[in-house]
Amino acid sequence: MAKNPFGKSRDAVKPYAIYRGANGFEWRILKTYKKPENEDQYSRWFVSATSDLMFEGSYEYGDTYKRDILEFGNLVYAEPEWQEHYGDKPYQQ
């Protein structure tokens, strides 16, 4: 059985991918809990997140729904393996 390629936690300076949205929102993907092919609309990703509403250079860590990141963010950086699984396609329900 294949392992989750994004199941190992990473540091915020070397995320698997970075998505940006309105108001300076930025999500750095540090870990996923399921293999990409097993995710659904309730899947969560562990992220470090920031926005214009936070102190400059500060991040909050926690889980965010995958669907929210893909719906409101645009992919600005991704490792090749991330693009292989998620690409830069818009979110589809």
Summary of the structure (lengths in Angstrom):
residues: 93
radius of gyration: 12.6
end to end distance: 26.7
largest distance: 43.1
contacts: 237
relative contact order: 0.24
helix: 22%
strand: 31%
